[in-house]
Amino acid sequence: MNVLSLYDGISCGMVALERAGISDTQRYKCIGNGWTVDVIAHIFKNL
């Protein structure tokens, strides 16, 4: 499954997919702020 997340912020879409049990996905993100990249990298080490 491919997932496109526009203005995802701190990856709430990723959290929702994991909680729904959907783990086999390709995720593409568009992030508007530079500091959110650091926050997401801290929370999700696999990105």
Helices and strands as residue ranges (DSSP letters): E 2-6, H 12-19, E 26-30, H 34-43
